Amino acid sequence: MRLPKLKRGVQMKRFRLLLKLILGYAIFLTVVPPYAYAYLDPGTGSYFLQLLIGGLLGALFSIKMFWKNIKNFLGSLFKTKKVNK
């Protein structure tokens, strides 16, 4: 069975897509090793928990500091204009 002959532009698009897929897969295989001989001790879990709590508190503090600006911005978005009669 023979494939139909494609136009040059379509061939180039398919070639570029195939090239991107092959290069992406090669980079993926290079970056992600098949086996990771690593040990995660209990301290690692508490470190990630501290990162999570610190990030949440930082975000809440940022919202607190800029609450007036956020409130004014949202108020201006949903503000209805009065029509003079």
Secondary structure per residue as TSV (DSSP state, phi and psi in degrees):
chain	resnum	aa	ss	phi	psi
A	1	M	-	360.0	131.7
A	2	R	-	-107.4	136.4
A	3	L	-	-76.9	146.8
A	4	P	-	-67.9	148.2
A	5	K	-	-73.8	130.2
A	6	L	-	-102.8	159.2
A	7	K	-	-69.0	160.0
A	8	R	H	-60.9	-41.4
A	9	G	H	-63.8	-39.4
A	10	V	H	-68.4	-38.9
A	11	Q	H	-62.4	-43.2
A	12	M	H	-66.1	-38.7
A	13	K	H	-63.6	-44.0
A	14	R	H	-65.7	-39.2
A	15	F	H	-64.4	-43.7
A	16	R	H	-64.5	-40.3
A	17	L	H	-63.0	-45.9
A	18	L	H	-62.1	-41.3
A	19	L	H	-63.8	-42.5
A	20	K	H	-63.1	-41.7
A	21	L	H	-63.9	-43.9
A	22	I	H	-65.9	-45.3
A	23	L	H	-66.0	-39.7
A	24	G	H	-62.7	-41.7
A	25	Y	H	-66.9	-39.5
A	26	A	H	-65.5	-41.7
A	27	I	H	-65.7	-41.2
A	28	F	H	-59.6	-45.9
A	29	L	H	-66.6	-30.2
A	30	T	H	-74.2	-41.2
A	31	V	H	-78.8	-39.8
A	32	V	S	-100.6	107.8
A	33	P	-	-73.6	152.4
A	34	P	S	-67.6	-33.4
A	35	Y	-	-130.6	137.7
A	36	A	-	-117.1	108.7
A	37	Y	-	-88.4	80.0
A	38	A	-	-131.1	157.0
A	39	Y	-	-123.4	126.4
A	40	L	-	-105.7	108.6
A	41	D	-	-81.8	169.3
A	42	P	H	-59.0	-27.2
A	43	G	H	-64.2	-28.1
A	44	T	H	-65.2	-42.0
A	45	G	H	-62.7	-42.4
A	46	S	H	-68.9	-31.7
A	47	Y	H	-64.8	-45.2
A	48	F	H	-65.7	-34.8
A	49	L	H	-64.7	-41.4
A	50	Q	H	-63.1	-40.2
A	51	L	H	-61.9	-42.9
A	52	L	H	-64.2	-47.9
A	53	I	H	-65.0	-42.3
A	54	G	H	-63.1	-40.5
A	55	G	H	-64.4	-43.4
A	56	L	H	-64.1	-44.0
A	57	L	H	-65.8	-37.4
A	58	G	H	-63.5	-41.7
A	59	A	H	-65.8	-42.1
A	60	L	H	-64.2	-39.4
A	61	F	H	-64.9	-40.5
A	62	S	H	-63.1	-41.8
A	63	I	H	-64.2	-40.8
A	64	K	H	-61.9	-43.2
A	65	M	H	-67.3	-35.9
A	66	F	T	-106.8	18.7
A	67	W	H	-60.4	-41.2
A	68	K	H	-63.2	-43.1
A	69	N	H	-64.0	-41.7
A	70	I	H	-64.8	-43.7
A	71	K	H	-63.6	-43.6
A	72	N	H	-64.2	-40.1
A	73	F	H	-64.9	-47.9
A	74	L	H	-66.2	-35.8
A	75	G	H	-64.1	-37.9
A	76	S	H	-71.6	-26.7
A	77	L	H	-70.4	-41.1
A	78	F	S	-102.7	11.0
A	79	K	-	-72.9	134.2
A	80	T	-	-92.1	139.5
A	81	K	-	-85.7	136.3
A	82	K	-	-82.1	137.8
A	83	V	-	-101.6	125.6
A	84	N	-	-81.2	134.3
A	85	K	-	-109.3	360.0
